[in-house]
Amino acid sequence: MQIVLNNKQQPRNSSIVWVFIILLVAFSSLVMSAQASAQKTIKASLSSYGFLGDYGLETDTFTLATQASIKYQQDQWSLRFTQPYVFQDGPAELILLEDGETGEEYLVGSDERKQRSGYSDPSLSLSYSWPKKSKTGRWSLSGRWKIPTANQQEGFSNGRNEYTVNVSRSYRYQRWMFHGRVGRHMREHKNFSDNSARNNFSLGGMYFLTRRTGLGLSLYNKEATQSQADDVKSVNLDLRVRLDRNWQLGGHAGVGLSDSAADGFVGIDVSYRWKLQK
């Protein structure tokens, strides 16, 4: 899970938003209706993470982030919507949660401590994986759109559209599953704003203790913004337990390796999958 934080710019209309929406809707409709006999599933997930760190200040900031998501998958394609809710106590202002990563980014203007809670910007993601079946691993190409609808005055949105594109690869060897990903995070351009594009990567592996239980370790890095002195760096520990064909539990913990990341975090998630009839 990744945290991206507030920039005090006001929103500005852009035609790129509508182009993105039109392409996403048209492309998704084409893909989802391509094969009537394709495997189709719906997955609902709920997660909660607690972060604590000083981010280079004298005062710690505590963040409790809870997010719900719904994902529709058809064979190699998937479409997911995610809505976060955040509680914070401290000087840092959060605007977005990005599930799947564990770095935090804070734009800090003062040491004034305050509490805030509310909905952060939701996001819409589309991904494609190939080959369809493989015993050794798969490639994946994904795109994500952060939709600027949250409250800007409370520090939960910067009013800008943001996009992320990732390419990832997994490789399985006996009980090990290794994975790597490179990506680029892009923001709608504004005058006097933070970096409009930044690169990120992650490397890691998971060892399956049983067919249903895996323990993993990963490293995450993302380029700093103009407001940060360091890149966002963290080491993350993950536990996955598949209870049956439908239910899955996850436990997560990690430590930050730079002032731009939280000193530490813990989290838990639960998901349920429905298999739709063909």
PETA-V450913 format. One line per field, one symbol per residue. ss: DSSP state (2 for helix, 1 for strand, 0 for the rest). phi: phi as a letter, one per 20 degrees, with the letter a starting at -180 (. if undefined). psi: psi as a letter, one per 40 degrees, with the letter a starting at -180 (. if undefined). A space follows every 10 residues. Layout:
ss=???
phi=???
psi=???
This chain:
ss=0111100000 0000222222 2222222222 2200000001 1111111111 1110000000 1111111111 1111001111 1111111111 0001111100 0001000000 0001111110 0011111111 0000000011 1111110000 0000000000 0111111111 1110011111 1111111000 0000001111 1111111100 0011111111 1100000000 0111111111 1100001111 1111110000 0001111111 11111100
phi=.ddddfcefe fbfbffffff ffffffffff ffdfcfeffc cccdcccbcd dbaelndedf cdcddcbdbc cdccledbcc dcceccdccq efdecbdcfo ccdcccdddb efebdbbrfe ffbcccbccb ffcbedqbeb ccccceefcf fffendbdmd fcccccccbd bdcleecebb bcbcdcdgfc fldfgebbeb bbcabcdefc fdcccccbdc bcgfefedec fecbdcdccd cefbfdebdb cbbacedbfe dffabcbbbc bcddeeff
psi=hihhihhfii ihiheddddd dddddddddd ddedhdeihh ihhhihihih ihiefeiehi hhhhhhiiih hhhhbeiihh hhhihhhiha dihidhhhie ifiihhhhdi ehhiiiiihi hiihihihii idhheeiiih hiihhhhgei hddefeieei hiihhihihi hhhbeihiii iiihhiihhi hfiihehiii iiiaihhhda dehihihihh hhiiieeidi ihhihihihh hhdaddihii iiiiiieiee iidiiiiiii ihhhhii.
